[in-house]
Amino acid sequence: MTDPTPQRPRPVDPRGDTRLAGLSWPAVISLGLLALARPLARITGADEVLGTPGGPLLLTLAVTAAWVLVVGLGRVPRPVLTLTLAGVTYALATLPLSAVLSTVIDGVPAGPLVNPVAIVPVLLLNAGWGALAGVLALGVQRLRGGHG
């Protein structure tokens, strides 16, 4: 038996996949890489200037604010998905980075690649961070009269 409810047509992606239609991949990747400011601050010692635990928290809030403002004020399409994937991009970038840098800095590899059980939680945590920022960006867009 078929559902009599008419379905709204989905946007069509030229590659045939409609789930990611309208997504700004440059925004996803650049915003994901922007979050690398957090580990960069740790590596350079810049986070020590801000203190612990305040430094990492302030950097996380700064990245989140940048994500929300860029996507919300920039009217980037599909803000929740865009920032969810930006969080995943950040997580994927930190996986090899943590292993390499811990080896260089501490002489011992560390991080999720050394402890693979941690990979899924890292991906989920950062996807959640991005999704939360995406909801905030969507709110900014709606306040400004956008449609998200």
Secondary structure, DSSP 8 states (H G I E B T S, - for coil): ----S--------TTS--TTTT--HHHHHHHHHHTTHHHHHHHHTHHHHH-TTHHHHHHHHHHHHHHHHHHHHTT-SSHHHHHHHHHHHHHHHHHHHHHHHHHHHHSS--STTTSGGGHHHHHHHHHHHHHHHHHHHHHHHHHTT---
